[in-house]
Amino acid sequence: MSHCELLDEAAHEEPSVREIERRIYTVNSSVMIRAEQHHVGQRILTAATEPADTVRPADLRIKP
């Protein structure tokens, strides 16, 4: 069986519950990472645009 035939056959198979859960976890993880990156970026941008006397190093720490 050629590589293309194997791919075609795999495309017609239903994914297992475990595979679906893995895909959902992967997407959720990616979304969470992007949200955290955006949040950190916004905090840095905010700190960078405030007057220097109002910015403290603790303001840039990631809070849980």
KAJO-V614114 format. One record per helix or strand of 3 or more residues. SS is the DSSP state (2 for helix, 1 for strand). FROM is the first residue (numbers start at 0). TO is the last residue. If there is no record, write none. Layout:
BEGIN
ss & from & to
SS & FROM & TO
SS & FROM & TO
END
This chain:
BEGIN
ss & from & to
2 & 2 & 11
2 & 16 & 48
2 & 51 & 53
2 & 56 & 59
END
